[in-house]
Amino acid sequence: MTVMTVAGGDVEFATYGAHDGEPVVVHHGLFGSTGFDPGWEKITNDAGCTVLTVARPGYGRSTRAR
């Protein structure tokens, strides 16, 4: 997982799969963070895509929205 600061708040994100593959942004929409089942690494590698997941504000290491 990686954290970067955007507009004064921290945003946690992670990438899975082929890092030179077709980008796919995934947001699960429920409670939680950027963690995915370990099986996703193989699935995304086999598909040749790079999956980017982002933690909602207040979850994982993303700071709570003001």
N, C-alpha and C positions, 0 to 999 in steps of 0.2 A: 504494500500500500504506500502511496505517496500523498503528501499534503502540500498544497500550494496556497498562497494568500491571494484572495481576490476581493477587491473593494472592502478591505479591512477585516475580512473574515477568512478562516481557514476552510478549505474544501479538500476532503479526502477522496482520492480516486485510485483505481487499480486497472491494470491491463492484463488480459489473458490471451493466450493463443499465439499465432504467428505474428510477430511484431512488425513484419513488413507486409502483412496481408491487408485485405479490404477492411476498412474500419466499420465497426458496428457499435453504436452506443446503446447500452442496456440500462434501464432504470426499472427496478422491480416494483416501485410504487407503494410498497408497504414499509413496515418498520424494519430497521436493519441498517446494514452498512454495505461495504463493497465486497464482502466475502461471498464466494460462490463455492459450490461443491467442487472438490478436487477433480471430478470427472469432466468438468467443463474445459479444463486445460487441454485434454486430449481431443474433445469434440471440436473446439475452436481451431486447434492446430490442424486436425484432419480436414476441416472445412476451408483452411487457408485464410482465416479472417483474424483480425485483431479486435477483441471486445474491450470496450472502455466502460467501466462501471463507476458511478458517482454516489457518494453517501449524501443523503438529505441533510439539511441543516439540523444540528443537534444530535445526529447519529454518527457512530464511529468517531473519527477524529475531526469531523466537520463541526465548526462552531455553531451554536444556536443562533437562529435568525433574530434580529432585533426588532 
